[in-house]
């Protein structure tokens, strides 16, 4: 899965400071806007610690990680034995497998395997948001395109404007204003080609979808759902989004935008948020 969103622009009335670093096989970044609080480097450490801990425990490519150790166990045993800080990520992945009819699955590589790569980065962003102290500035967390907006007490209270990349061109197909606490994630074929697999068949998805972007208050659910909705396509995906909204209201699901290979778009939820 590719999670890729480009920042279209912040607020022209306030300078933006950005600091980035490599982690979890991608690039993490913190952007800060305002003048009354910590610099970007001041926010970096708490976010970096959260990202590193998720990478240490949930790395499917590390045979010594917790994830690899628990992989042969059943779902209930995994939830009982996993690190309690990581449990929401495991639980969400198992729930999304159930609700998507297996289109999304953390065991897509096989029965005795676990791979949370399609949801762990969003989870890491939520975890970082919980431990990142935002004082006089606004901050935007970014982990491989998984975005979450944070606003401090002395911040501007203005949204962060982001762009949804046009799969067929070099510009943006839509813009979104991220309000305080909101997150955005995209699954697309931009950089790695057709690589997203339908966990039910193991085959690469070829359903005419070029990208799916999900807006929610939970970066974890936005991350996982962007993959599931890519696999399912607009019609079945809209039904999944409705089921998710009813069963997991805390996810704060707002809207989803599908961009199809022919350039047309489909949406679900509050479509007006994509403009």
C-alpha positions in Angstrom: 0.0 0.0 0.0 1.1 3.5 -0.7 0.0 6.3 1.5 0.8 9.5 -0.3 -0.6 13.0 0.1 1.2 16.2 -0.8 0.8 19.4 1.3 -0.9 21.9 -1.0 -0.1 24.7 1.3 -0.5 26.0 4.9 -1.6 29.4 6.0 -0.1 32.3 4.1 -0.3 34.5 7.2 2.0 32.4 9.3 5.5 30.9 8.5 5.7 27.1 8.4 8.7 25.2 9.8 9.2 21.6 8.7 11.5 18.9 10.0 11.7 15.4 8.6 13.4 12.1 9.3 13.4 8.5 8.0 11.4 5.8 9.9 9.2 2.8 9.2 10.5 2.6 5.7 9.2 6.0 4.8 9.7 9.7 5.7 8.1 11.2 8.8 7.7 15.0 9.3 6.4 17.6 11.7 5.3 20.9 10.4 4.7 23.8 12.8 3.0 27.1 12.2 2.7 30.1 14.5 5.0 32.0 16.7 4.2 31.3 20.3 5.4 27.8 21.1 7.8 25.0 20.4 9.7 24.8 17.1 9.4 21.8 14.8 12.4 20.2 16.5 10.7 20.6 19.8 7.8 18.5 18.6 9.9 16.0 16.8 11.2 14.0 19.7 7.8 12.9 21.1 6.6 12.0 17.7 9.8 10.2 16.8 9.7 8.1 20.0 6.1 7.0 19.2 6.9 6.1 15.6 10.1 4.2 16.7 8.1 2.1 19.3 5.5 1.1 16.7 8.2 0.1 14.3 10.0 -1.9 17.0 6.9 -3.9 18.0 4.9 -4.1 14.7 7.6 -4.7 12.1 6.6 -7.7 10.0 10.1 -7.9 8.5 11.8 -8.3 11.8 11.6 -11.9 13.0 12.2 -10.7 16.6 9.4 -8.2 16.7 6.3 -8.8 18.8 4.2 -9.0 15.7 6.4 -11.9 14.3 6.3 -13.7 17.6 2.5 -13.5 17.8 1.8 -14.3 14.2 1.2 -18.1 14.6 -1.5 -17.4 17.4 -5.2 -17.0 16.8 -6.7 -13.5 16.9 -8.0 -13.7 20.5 -4.6 -14.9 21.7 -2.9 -12.1 19.9 -5.1 -9.6 21.6 -4.5 -11.2 25.0 -0.7 -11.3 24.7 0.2 -8.2 22.7 1.6 -5.1 24.2 -1.4 -3.2 25.5 -0.3 0.0 23.8 -0.4 -1.8 20.4 -3.7 -3.7 21.1 -5.9 -1.0 19.4 -4.0 -1.5 16.1 -4.4 -5.3 16.2 -8.1 -5.1 17.2 -8.8 -2.6 14.4 -7.1 -4.8 11.8 -9.1 -7.8 12.9 -12.4 -5.8 12.9 -11.7 -4.4 9.5 -11.1 -7.9 8.1 -14.5 -8.9 9.4 -16.4 -5.9 8.2 -14.7 -5.9 4.8 -15.5 -9.6 4.2 -11.8 -10.3 4.1 -10.9 -7.8 1.4 -8.6 -6.3 4.0 -6.7 -8.8 6.2 -3.6 -8.6 8.4 -3.1 -12.3 7.5 -3.1 -11.8 3.8 0.3 -13.5 3.5 -1.0 -16.7 5.1 -2.7 -18.2 8.1 0.3 -18.1 10.4 1.4 -14.6 9.4 0.6 -11.1 10.5 1.2 -7.9 8.6 -0.1 -4.6 9.9 1.6 -2.5 7.2 -1.7 -1.2 5.9 -2.8 0.3 9.2 0.2 0.6 11.5 1.5 4.0 10.2 -1.9 5.6 10.8 -1.9 4.0 14.3 1.6 5.5 14.9 0.3 8.9 14.0 -2.6 8.7 16.4 -0.2 7.4 19.1 2.2 10.3 18.4 -0.7 12.8 18.6 -1.6 11.5 22.1 1.9 12.2 23.5 2.8 15.3 21.5 2.4 18.4 23.6 1.1 21.2 21.5 1.4 24.6 23.1 1.4 27.9 21.3 1.6 26.6 17.7 -0.3 24.5 15.3 1.3 21.2 14.2 0.8 18.8 11.4 2.1 15.2 11.8 3.0 13.3 8.7 4.1 9.7 8.4 4.5 8.6 4.8 1.5 10.8 3.9 -0.7 9.8 6.9 -1.6 13.3 8.2 -3.1 14.6 11.4 -3.7 18.2 12.5 -3.0 19.4 16.0 -3.8 22.8 17.3 -2.3 24.4 20.5 -4.1 26.7 22.9 -2.3 29.6 21.4 -2.4 28.4 17.9 -4.2 30.0 14.9 -7.2 27.7 15.0 -7.1 27.7 11.2 -7.2 24.4 9.3 -4.2 22.9 7.5 -4.9 22.8 3.7 -3.8 19.6 2.0 -4.1 18.3 -1.6 -5.2 15.0 -2.9 -2.9 14.2 -5.8 -4.3 13.7 -9.3 -3.3 10.2 -10.3 -3.4 11.2 -13.9 -1.4 14.3 -13.7 1.1 16.4 -11.7 -1.4 18.6 -9.8 -4.2 18.0 -7.3 -7.6 16.5 -7.9 -9.0 18.0 -4.7 -8.2 20.0 -1.7 -9.1 19.3 1.9 -8.9 21.6 5.0 -7.8 19.5 8.0 -9.5 20.8 11.1 -8.1 20.2 14.6 -7.7 16.5 15.4 -8.6 15.3 11.8 -6.6 12.9 9.8 -6.2 12.0 6.1 -4.8 8.9 4.4 -4.6 7.8 0.8 -4.0 4.4 -0.9 -2.9 4.8 -4.5 -0.8 3.5 -7.4 1.3 6.6 -7.7 4.8 5.3 -7.0 4.8 1.5 -6.9 2.3 0.8 -9.6 -0.5 -1.7 -9.1 0.6 -3.3 -5.9 -2.5 -3.4 -3.6 -3.8 -6.9 -3.2 -7.2 -8.3 -2.5 -6.7 -10.4 0.6 -9.5 -12.7 -0.4 -7.7 -13.9 -3.5 -4.1 -12.7 -3.1 -4.3 -11.1 -6.5 -3.3 -7.5 -7.3 -6.5 -5.3 -7.5 -7.5 -4.3 -11.0 -10.9 -2.7 -10.4 -10.4 0.6 -12.1 -9.6 2.5 -8.9 -6.5 4.7 -9.0 -6.7 6.1 -5.5 -8.8 6.3 -2.4 -8.5 9.1 0.3 -10.2 8.8 3.7 -10.9 11.7 6.0 -11.5 10.8 9.7 -10.6 11.8 13.2 -8.6 8.5 13.6 -5.5 8.3 11.5 -5.5 4.5 12.1 -8.9 4.0 10.7 -8.2 6.3 7.8 -5.1 4.3 7.0 -6.7 0.9 7.1 -9.9 2.0 5.4 -8.1 3.6 2.5 -6.8 0.1 1.6 -10.1 -1.7 2.2 -12.0 0.9 0.1 -9.5 0.6 -2.7 -10.0 -3.1 -2.9 -13.8 -2.9 -2.6 -14.4 0.0 -5.0 -16.9 2.7 -4.6 -20.2 0.7 -4.3 -19.1 -1.9 -1.7 -16.8 0.6 -0.2 -19.6 3.0 0.6 -21.5 0.2 2.3 -18.4 -0.6 4.4 -18.0 3.1 5.4 -21.6 3.1 6.6 -21.1 -0.1 8.6 -17.9 1.4 10.1 -19.7 4.6 11.1 -22.4 2.6 13.0 -20.1 0.2 14.7 -17.1 2.5 15.4 -18.4 6.0 15.9 -15.2 7.0 17.7 -13.3 6.6 14.4 -14.9 9.9 13.5 -15.3 8.9 9.8 -16.1 11.9 7.7 -15.7 11.1 4.0 -14.0 9.1 1.3 -13.0 10.0 -2.2 -12.3 7.5 -4.9 -10.5 8.6 -8.1 -10.9 6.1 -10.9 -8.5 5.3 -13.6 -10.6 7.2 -16.2 -10.4 10.4 -14.2 -13.9 10.3 -12.7 -14.5 10.5 -9.0 -16.9 8.9 -6.5 -17.4 9.9 -2.9 -19.2 8.8 0.3 -19.9 10.7 3.5 -19.6 14.5 3.6 -18.3 14.8 0.0 -18.3 18.6 0.3 -15.1 18.3 2.3 -13.3 17.4 -0.9 -13.4 20.4 -3.2 
